[in-house]
Amino acid sequence: MAKITYIEHSGTEHVIEVKPGMTVMEGARDNGVPGIDADCGGACACSTCHVYLDDAWVDRVPPKEPMEEDMLDFAYQPDPVKSRLTCQIKVTPALDGLVVHIPEKQI
């Protein structure tokens, strides 16, 4: 299991143990983390699972694929460096300790 910290816009933290092979979005959705809507269910067809990677994790998470880059154009206030769609981040043991910040809202 990898511990992932989801930080709401208000500052409330949710530390969740997520099974390797799942996505960061599935970990949030399955544990009721507010602010991760995941309207498309993980198909990379919306931007409602948008988060900002914590500074310490920007270079440690696998890079974005072109489809994710395209969908981030529809996210609320995307950051070219820190914004990610959690449905596109597969959990591995290397992501133990990952911290993500949930935006004020999803579009």
C-alpha positions in Angstrom: 0.0 0.0 0.0 1.1 3.5 -0.7 0.0 6.4 1.6 -1.3 9.3 -0.4 -2.2 12.7 1.2 -5.0 14.6 -0.5 -5.2 18.2 0.7 -8.5 20.0 0.1 -8.5 23.6 -0.9 -9.5 24.4 2.7 -6.4 22.7 4.0 -8.1 19.6 5.3 -5.9 16.5 4.8 -7.0 13.0 4.0 -4.2 10.4 4.3 -5.3 7.3 2.4 -3.6 3.9 1.8 -4.0 3.0 -1.8 -3.3 -0.4 -3.3 -0.6 -0.5 -6.0 -2.2 -0.8 -9.5 -5.1 1.5 -8.6 -5.0 5.1 -9.7 -4.7 8.1 -7.4 -8.3 9.0 -8.5 -9.6 5.6 -7.5 -8.0 6.0 -4.1 -9.8 9.3 -3.6 -13.2 8.2 -5.0 -13.3 4.9 -3.1 -12.5 6.7 0.2 -14.9 9.7 -0.3 -12.3 12.4 -0.6 -14.2 15.6 -1.5 -13.2 17.6 -4.5 -12.3 14.6 -6.7 -15.5 14.3 -8.8 -14.2 11.8 -11.4 -17.2 12.2 -13.6 -15.8 10.1 -16.5 -14.8 7.3 -14.1 -11.1 7.4 -15.1 -11.3 7.4 -18.9 -9.3 10.7 -19.3 -12.4 12.2 -20.9 -13.0 15.1 -18.5 -10.9 17.1 -16.0 -12.8 16.6 -12.8 -10.1 14.7 -11.0 -7.6 17.5 -11.4 -5.0 18.2 -8.7 -1.8 20.0 -8.2 1.2 17.9 -7.3 3.1 19.0 -4.2 6.4 20.7 -5.2 8.4 17.8 -3.8 6.6 15.4 -6.1 6.7 17.2 -9.5 9.8 15.4 -10.7 9.0 12.1 -9.1 5.6 11.3 -10.7 5.7 9.8 -14.2 5.3 12.4 -17.0 2.0 13.3 -18.6 0.9 11.6 -21.8 -0.5 13.8 -24.6 -4.1 12.9 -23.9 -3.8 14.1 -20.3 -2.1 17.3 -21.5 -5.1 18.0 -23.8 -7.7 17.3 -21.0 -5.9 19.6 -18.6 -6.8 22.5 -20.9 -10.3 22.1 -19.5 -9.3 22.0 -15.8 -9.9 24.9 -13.4 -6.8 27.1 -13.3 -4.3 24.5 -14.6 -0.7 24.9 -13.7 1.6 23.9 -16.6 4.0 22.2 -14.2 2.0 20.9 -11.2 -1.4 20.1 -12.7 -2.3 16.4 -13.1 -5.4 14.3 -13.7 -5.4 11.7 -10.9 -7.0 9.1 -13.2 -3.7 9.0 -15.1 -1.4 8.4 -12.1 -1.0 4.7 -11.4 -0.1 4.0 -7.8 3.2 2.2 -7.3 5.4 1.7 -4.2 7.5 4.6 -5.5 4.5 6.9 -4.9 4.3 6.1 -1.2 4.1 9.5 0.5 2.7 11.4 -2.5 1.0 14.7 -1.7 -1.6 16.3 -4.0 -3.6 19.5 -3.5 -7.2 19.6 -4.7 -8.2 22.8 -6.5 -10.9 25.1 -5.2 -13.4 23.5 -7.7 -13.5 21.2 -10.6 -15.1 22.2 -13.9 
